[in-house]
């Protein structure tokens, strides 16, 4: 009886060892493939890269003004969310805004008068309809109208022009 049990156990042990060997070989192959992919990605990402053309950098960097002050951006703390009338139904619009100024003194003025800036922007945004905001030309008109309105309001309070540009960094209409 013992012989039969040993014979039955022996093939099972050999099969289990063969399964473990296959698992180890497959794991080793998978490891080599992962290392090859990782090495290729590292080589590709760390290789020498040609500098970007100057024309591509121009819109990203703001040119210094004649007085040499650098461009600074003041992000308004919360996006503007409001309704606009539409043909079939009202639409919900969300606009995230940043204001570009020149120099630390003007940045401080915008931060000081942030409630005024937000109020003027909200009043300006509420004057536009769905049809106007649905086109890129309409959004550009909104941006330039907003810029003029905010600069006029800040000029009345501070005595000089403060902002250079109003930027929409997010625009969603649903």
C-alpha positions in Angstrom: 0.0 0.0 0.0 2.8 2.4 0.8 4.2 1.9 -2.7 1.1 3.0 -4.4 0.8 6.1 -2.3 4.4 7.0 -3.0 3.9 6.4 -6.7 0.8 8.7 -6.7 2.7 11.4 -4.8 5.8 11.3 -7.0 4.1 12.5 -10.2 2.2 15.2 -8.4 5.5 16.5 -6.9 7.2 16.5 -10.3 4.2 18.3 -11.8 4.2 20.9 -9.1 7.9 21.5 -9.6 7.4 21.8 -13.3 4.6 24.4 -12.8 6.8 26.4 -10.5 9.6 26.3 -13.0 7.2 27.6 -15.7 6.0 30.3 -13.4 9.6 31.4 -12.7 10.5 31.4 -16.4 7.4 33.5 -17.3 8.1 35.9 -14.4 11.7 36.3 -15.6 10.5 36.9 -19.1 8.0 39.5 -17.9 10.7 41.2 -15.8 13.0 41.4 -18.8 10.3 42.9 -21.0 9.4 45.5 -18.3 13.0 46.4 -17.9 13.4 46.8 -21.7 10.4 49.0 -21.9 11.5 51.1 -18.9 15.0 51.4 -20.3 13.7 52.5 -23.7 11.4 55.0 -22.1 14.2 56.4 -20.0 16.5 56.7 -23.1 13.8 58.3 -25.1 12.9 60.9 -22.4 16.4 61.7 -21.3 17.9 62.0 -24.7 19.2 65.4 -26.0 16.3 67.5 -27.2 16.5 70.2 -29.8 15.6 73.6 -28.4 12.1 74.8 -29.3 11.8 77.4 -32.0 11.8 81.0 -30.8 8.4 81.6 -32.5 6.8 78.9 -30.3 8.1 80.6 -27.1 7.0 84.1 -28.0 3.3 83.8 -27.0 4.2 82.0 -23.7 6.6 84.7 -22.5 5.3 88.2 -22.2 7.7 90.9 -23.4 8.9 93.4 -20.8 7.2 96.7 -21.0 9.2 99.8 -21.9 9.9 100.4 -18.2 11.3 96.9 -17.9 8.8 95.5 -15.4 8.0 91.8 -15.8 4.5 90.5 -16.5 2.8 89.0 -13.4 -0.5 87.1 -13.4 -3.2 87.5 -10.7 -5.5 84.5 -10.6 -9.0 85.4 -9.4 -9.7 83.1 -6.5 -12.9 81.4 -7.8 -14.3 80.9 -11.3 -17.3 82.9 -12.3 -20.5 80.8 -12.6 -23.6 82.4 -14.1 -26.6 81.9 -16.4 -26.9 83.3 -19.9 -30.2 83.4 -21.8 -30.5 81.1 -24.8 -32.9 80.4 -27.6 -34.4 77.2 -26.2 -33.1 77.3 -22.6 -30.8 79.2 -20.3 -27.2 78.1 -20.3 -24.8 77.8 -17.4 -21.4 79.3 -18.0 -18.2 79.0 -15.9 -15.2 81.2 -16.7 -11.8 81.1 -14.9 -10.0 84.4 -15.1 -6.5 85.7 -14.6 -5.4 89.3 -14.9 -1.9 90.2 -16.4 -0.2 93.3 -14.9 3.3 94.7 -15.0 5.3 94.9 -11.8 4.7 94.0 -8.2 3.0 97.4 -7.3 0.3 96.8 -9.9 -0.1 93.2 -8.7 -0.7 94.5 -5.2 -3.2 97.0 -6.4 -5.2 94.3 -8.2 -5.2 92.1 -5.1 -6.2 95.0 -2.9 -9.2 95.9 -5.2 -10.1 92.2 -6.0 -13.8 92.7 -5.0 -14.1 95.6 -7.5 -12.5 93.5 -10.2 -14.8 90.6 -9.6 -17.9 92.8 -9.5 -17.0 94.5 -12.8 -16.3 91.2 -14.5 -19.6 89.7 -13.3 -21.5 92.8 -14.6 -19.7 92.5 -17.9 -20.3 88.8 -18.3 -24.1 89.2 -17.6 -24.4 91.4 -20.6 -23.7 88.6 -23.1 -26.0 86.1 -24.6 -25.6 82.4 -25.5 -25.3 83.2 -29.2 -22.4 85.7 -28.5 -20.5 83.3 -26.2 -20.9 80.3 -28.6 -18.4 81.7 -31.1 -14.7 82.3 -30.6 -15.2 85.9 -31.9 -17.9 86.4 -29.3 -15.6 85.1 -26.5 -12.8 87.4 -27.7 -15.3 90.3 -27.7 -16.2 89.4 -24.1 -12.5 89.2 -23.1 -11.7 92.6 -24.6 -14.8 94.2 -23.2 -14.0 92.8 -19.8 -10.4 94.1 -20.0 -11.6 97.6 -20.8 -14.2 97.6 -18.1 -11.8 96.4 -15.4 -9.1 98.8 -16.4 -11.5 101.7 -16.5 -12.8 100.8 -13.0 -9.3 100.4 -11.5 -8.1 103.6 -13.2 -11.0 105.5 -11.5 -9.9 104.2 -8.1 -6.1 104.2 -8.4 -5.5 107.1 -10.8 -3.6 105.1 -13.4 -4.0 102.1 -15.7 -3.3 98.9 -13.8 -4.1 95.9 -15.9 -2.6 95.0 -19.3 -4.8 92.0 -20.2 -7.7 89.8 -19.0 -7.1 86.1 -19.7 -9.7 83.4 -19.7 -7.9 80.3 -18.5 -11.1 78.2 -18.4 -14.4 78.6 -20.3 -17.2 76.1 -20.1 -20.8 76.6 -21.3 -23.4 73.9 -20.7 
